[in-house]
Each structure stands twice: as C-alpha cells, then as structure tokens.
Amino acid sequence: MSYLKFDRNLLINLEESLTREVLRTNRRGAYHCTTVVDCNTRRYHGLLVLPVPQLDGDRHVLLSSLDETVIQHGAGFSLGLHRYAGGTFSPNGHKYIREYTVETVPRTLYRVGGVVLSKEKIFSHADNRILIRYTLLEAHSETTLRFHPFLAFRSVQELTRVNGKASRSYTEIPNGIRVCMYPGYPELHMQFSKPPGFISEPYWYHNIEYPGEQEQGCPCREDLFVPGYFELPVRKGESVVFCAGDIPCKRLSELPGFFEDEVSERTPRSSFYNCLKNSVRQMLYSPKGDDLYMLAGYPQFRVRARDLFIAMPGAWLCTDEKGLFERLMQTAIPALQAFMRCGRTDPVIREIDDPDVLLWAVWCIQQYRQKAGPEETGERYGALVEEIVEYLVAQQHPNLKWTDSGLVYSDGRRKPVTWMNSTVDGRPVIPRSGYIVEFNALWYNALRFYGEMKHHAPVTATVDRIVRALEDSFPATFVNKYGYLFDYVDGPNPDWSVRPNMVIALACDHSPLTRAQKRAALDTVTRELLTPKGLRSLSPKSEGYRPCCSGPHCECDPACHQGAVWPWLTGPYLTAYLSLFGQSGVSLSERMMINLEEEISMHCIGTLSEIHDGNPPFAARGAFSFSMSIAAVLYVMDRLKSHGAEPLKA
C-alpha cells in the first residue's frame, strides 16, 4: 500500500483536494506544480515553469496545463478541471478520478465507463522537460485520446490577458509542434512518443480564476491560449509519453525508456523520512557549470545565505549526503570570501551581507565536525573559520560590531537584519536592533568553536578577552527577572516580548548560560510558544500577537513574525530539549515528529511548508516547500538516533 494515497472521496471534494498540491523540480530552477486534481489554484502553478534569464530573474509559466479527453464511439469525456470567474468549475474532470498516489512518481487513475486510464508525471533531472505517461489499462472498444495545451508564456508574478501581441503560429516538428507566443521566450516543444494528429483551432479561454491569489487580495484571473489539440488512438495495455520542454526531444521512440530511467533514479516516498529526503533534494540548484546551490523554498524563494547555512546540516549531513554538503560549501566559500575581502555580494547567494550569516556559516561547519571529525574539518574548513573570526574580531563587518562587553551590536531599525525580515512599506515589522539574542549566542559559540579548531595553538588575547567578557555580559544582558531571555536590547530599552529566538542560544554547543538559566528559558518557550507544528514567533500573551497569516499581503506580512508558527524552530527547540532532559525528552520529540508528519499529506504533498497560523487548526501558509522546515525535522531525527530512537523512518 502506498504511503501517500488519496481516494475518490477526498478527490471529488474540491474543498479538500484543491488545498493539496504537488511539486516536482529539476536542478536548473524549473518546476511543475499544481493540485492533486490538476486544477491550478495559484499563478505559480503550471505544467512547465522555468527561468528565462534573457528576460529577467523570474520563473515563467510556459505550459499552464494539458487537458485530456477520452473519446469512445464519438463521445468525448474531458478529464480537465479549471475554475472560472464566479467560482464555476469546468469541465469537472475530477469526477472521473478514482485514486491519486505519490510514491515514486505522482499517479492519477481515471475511470470513464469501461475505460481505466493511468497518468504518471515526472520532471527531468537534467533538462527543463516535463514527461507524462498515459497507459490505457482497460478499454472495451476503440479509444482515442485528445489533448488541449493551455499556454501562458508569462512571469509567475503576472497574469496574462487576450492581446494582439501573442503569436498564434506554430511549427510542426516530429510527433508534435513547437510554439513561442512572445519574443524573448524560448520555444516550447510539445511531442509524443508516437505520431499524433494536430488540429489547429486557436482559442482564448477567458477568466480562469486562481483562488490562492484571490485569498491574498491579488489579481486572480487570466486568459489562456489554446492553439488547437492533439489526437491519437491508443490500444489497451499501450503507454504513450507526452514531453514538453524548451528543447526538442530527438529520440522520440526512446521516450518510454527515458521515462523509466528517470523513475529508477527516484527514492520512493515510502516513509516520512524518505519524503523529506526527496523534498530537500528538490531544493538543489545548478544553473550552469559545476556550481551547486540550495534554494530556500518553492515557489517564490531563491538562494538565501542564512537559509543555506541553517538548512545544510539537517539536509545533507543527517541524510548521509556528506558529498553534497561539501559541494555546496565549495560554491559558498568563494562567495563568503568575496564579501569579507572585497565587500562584494554574490549574484546567486543573496543576503550574504546580513550580519549573522558568517556566524551561521561557522555553526554549519561545527555540525560538519560532529560527522566528519576534527581532522577532516580542520583540513577542509579550518582556514575559513579562522578568516571569519579574524574578520569579525577586526571589526570589518559593516553591521556587526563588538563592544567592550564582548557583545555584538547590529543596527536593524531601518532595514531588517535577522531572519525575522518581514517589512511593510520598506520598514521592518519588527525592528530588532542592538544586542540581538541569537547573534550574540552564535558569536560566543563561534569563538569557542574557533578555540577548539585551533586546539594546539592558543587563540589570540583579543579572542580570549571577548569570550571571558561574554560569559558575564551575555546572561547579565539577556536573562530577565522572569527567567526567559530578552529578544534584543537596544540601549536602555530591552524587548520584553516572548519570542523563540532564545532557543538558538539554548541549542548552541557552547553557551554562556548555566543549566538552570537554560531550563527556565526553555520552560517559558514550552509554555507560551510551543504548538504541534513548531514554535510561535510571538507569545499570545505579548502585545501585537497576530495568529492568522491569511488574507492580503498587507495583513499577512506583519503576522508572519507576530504569532505565526515556524516549523524550522523545531530544530533548535528539540535540540535544546534533548540536551537538557536526555532520554526523557525523546517522547516529546517523537510526538512533535508525528504532528509534523501529518503535514506530509495536507498542504504540498510529501514536504513541509514555511509557516502555520498561530492558533488551531494551525493551517499551513507561506512557501509550500521550505528548506529550513524540512532540514530541521531531518536534524531532529538524526539527534533522536543517539537516544536509540528512529521515528517514522522506514
């Protein structure tokens, strides 16, 4: 039985099925994404979505969808589904779906009278190419399949309307056609593994509606162009493969074999662990050459420096992919060095100049040391750790300066400098500034780790002085009379809000806090911030708590750090919990893993989202696949192994 399987009762209930999405990607930044019933509900959805560097930095939807029709005895039964203005659905093809499974590849099973048709999708690893295999499992008479391609040729940030600039022309190519609606776009090649007939019947479909955009108060309707339709006969037991990509497929007879080869490279989504392992691999990004990056999430995020270093240990070291970790570091190191040596930011790894990025990079290497050992870590990354520490000690970072107390200071009043980076009208929603709790925890941890890396050679007197100062100043500055930690302290004005950033201080390998201080802070976090899906970004008892992250961006953006739940914080929270309570913390950790496993079949199938509402039922929001969320759970699973537990791992 499949781990991820959805039956007819759920699929025909559009209130349930339209909230469940499926994502497939390649390493070039292209993807396929839609709902389990193949009805697009966001402007980001599409059958083939890919970057078009010659136009801009956005991804673009070339092929929005492909509507199938089963024809028997001259009667057509359409399997497509679109929502039109006013909430009208047509042509209601979901009523023919009998089951949907997501194991090795997504598979939809249709029944139309005596016809049973299987549809399987796969996205090519190497090319911007979507493959769909149709297999006629049952049929009592001659059967023909008809396919209507819905074309968009627009950015994921935009919607398209009927216009006179769109080209209606097409060119016949082997077993298909190629089209290009606007100058500057790549050609879209649509081909089959056997020759189809193509009937030109150009038509614009008006007012297709995306409820996901409507909910956020964004434009939500567009017109899509259909140039005509393909038609081909299919026999019982026969499989036909459709291919759409930005380059033509030259060996069409080999498409079925190519489909099987792609399937064989996939890890079956047969457990929570395997789902997460697959999902994190979907974040790999290699636009050209040997450089390898890791995206922050889908559909809208690119490579972000902080997210990269936070996610890498859980994503790769905890899944026995040490080689991928090293390849990602090989790409990241020159970017870090260019910033430190020349002040140059990186065109791909964004936000590398944020003040805590270098500290997270050291933490990331520290996690590598736990897996690879001190000798290999020293050989590979010792020089980088030394350069980072010396750069920061020399006060060269433009927005991270240490003071006589040893604490580091950052100015975040006008521009957000931490991971809580939401803005309204260009200003930070939470102006975290001054002595920021996780910055200083990571700073102390980095200096102590640097001392371990030096082992035989003593650290400089300056480093030693800073460490000693921090051991007094950190608890004196951040531990308040109620036992938890101030989120930030800017001059005489500490922030009394109960926020989750203190758990990073509790989870670091090296901390200036006593066990009793850690325990008191963790008790506050558990009491006020813990939910089944992670930690709230603000306590319900604190001023400004906003638990709901739905609605227009002007309402959602302020809420995402004012009460929204962030699953990625499960990593440092449970790390601290297990460190403090040992074996007695295993049961709580396992319950948290079970709670998060529920999300695997709820939002984007097989992965974890960016945020959740702060109050029950903790609905998923934000990016529907988020690298830090996935990596945090993998990190906790790995930690649990040291306590003799392997939760939800096949």
Steps between C-alpha positions, in 0.01 A plus 500: 500500500629848410611727783334798326169397350179699450170335419205610294304638794769758575577579136144584396467729803662812356513673838746229601678415176572857386699565818739216421780581260775302333845629405771359275823682417834472325839649584467788256228680692211367291201323647154355456238579762124466523236339722432127530202541264705699243309823558735797530413722796799738504676712240814299594338177383578351162593186316832651387640800689860604437747789532544719195828683577492703180180669618542543875576315823152350530366159412243490220199279437523372143256209507226557756318169463412218263134398487437136404184369340407132464301431182298184439226449239529867404426622855759701691554497876728782614734434792605864543401736778513881518340755723343795321374839621232470761628168631368291210694180428523351154525241350491313836738223403573429867180295519675229295799468737502181704828543687814708518829362633837665555773247547773483240308731265156665528236271348135576428256221417190592297194289424265608220239230449698194396821700448769501770782744426818553702689832490853528646716814505871546538730801467835445329800543731726648236271693264205736520265226395177353640407144401153350536436130439146394416418128519166361387442225755146404398283566194221302336504687169719727288630792701646834397676752723476874431726761662444878524816692610427821695781751436593794723852627415513745792685562824382332819456855634249593232182384330423517131202625301385474141731721296600564145871445564465128565613289208247239389740326266653157552752281323460129452789292632536121531201366695384845607529877466707789633363839598622832636242761591730801560851615399772423749342177620641156424301283265272244660529156341205264554551147371374144546668162487275411202374725220184695589277703281494871576191702421551877501214664687637815666286625786534711814341363817384798707497575872672195643509574871760422767349492851843500664565847358147613573550417868805727513321791338706470180380497138365150452362461146669444169438386144690203359562418136438157350647467148304184417507139608691176454320177434622141483356149533616281785459125554429313820828444682682767296694788654549838334747758632446875458804726527511880533822696529707794379706272276370235259515131579689336214458133589126478538488123479723492809267716709343201683847373593611848603192525723593170669861613546382815676269294724783267599702794637224602743480396864149368573304723738430202723548671838516841664880489485507410130251775420720757671812366334334530160369847579834639606662366183244702305670810640828434319576760235776494242430764233829447317830320535591310814379761748234354729261704709202437726178693456322635807163373384229477237331664327641849552834476680849497354833422667529687830822490700354465850252233395778314324725465805215424739359227275816330373582282805152350530453471125826326415701392805194336656408316180845349433564746216829639627625540143214735413575706811861535386396598147267768635776634724738498205263744327427706811858555618605728210184707557580538870860590426401753233280676753762499775792598279337738253158584643344342192160334526421190298256504205362156587541459878291793611519693829854381568569838663241448776688525830428150634583309180868451586403375846257247351775390259723418797213315671448303178866392495472409868224251409724358229769440761262281699465271197841518336723543803745777595783407265299501176310810608821681577648408162194604304361796691747601770640788294147628427402499869818685585440758228141559615596543865795728422279707266239549772751558780667766283164684487489481120134401459296810414213408733635266769724670755612373840520727798706501822245261650585247227143517370439566130273782386301535175285784375163366385280806545460593133575169331432150637824319584374172650298207370191689623520715189141590406443861399211739443566795271868412507529520878555199726189373675722406794795739520730258684805710567785535744614194693298223331474180699577237234777713346681508832438133572642407160790743555600334828455155344716597199783629717500189718488273194787697349697425816427129457612513139829659603548231773883492521548868415358750753244757384595865495475706815216699344290192433565371849401836649174512300407147607560576867302823476207324334476243776399783733332748265275259308297377800513845661355658185246245383374300801212697650329475837236262362761247392471523123730693264442843356467481124721803449634784708552841342646741751275526805207342316486119515229323302285312750308307232519124538648387170660172388846633415619418849491128414796552267699609805383190684584265211854616420776256594671779693285728713581754772180402682483266798283191492250666734477805272446280197232303680309813603509644149395169343208474741374839380537400135315173562222670691439795267636420154479125441232367261466163322658653186794686653558821696295817477694809401334689785320400817122547507559689825726756331375822348435488127428126475346421159441129447333501157722520191231490233355787302668784308876550522450818702344282772702181453849652495475659847354178644773265381733611782234612745353164591537267203646157572835414339578126472873566451523610864415143597867423429663725761212451745521121508880511488494705817231281654692177436821660625335599827278200562674218314299182463196650670475749211463228238124455538430872447729502197326198350159659554619811320622290209161326479320836503715624214461176308131582465598794279653268242155423361330832570656798323767425240515123478820349639656817638470765773388859468657822624253611768170417670235709669571555868164366619320170430457340255849638414434527126811491279597825326786660312738308275354154455843334507760660727855373538551610862180324613600176330860514619401570861292183520778293341740652754277397791457149359877468493528625857244246613715218364758573770223428753413168337192627315440514126155656467302454182801375304451202271 
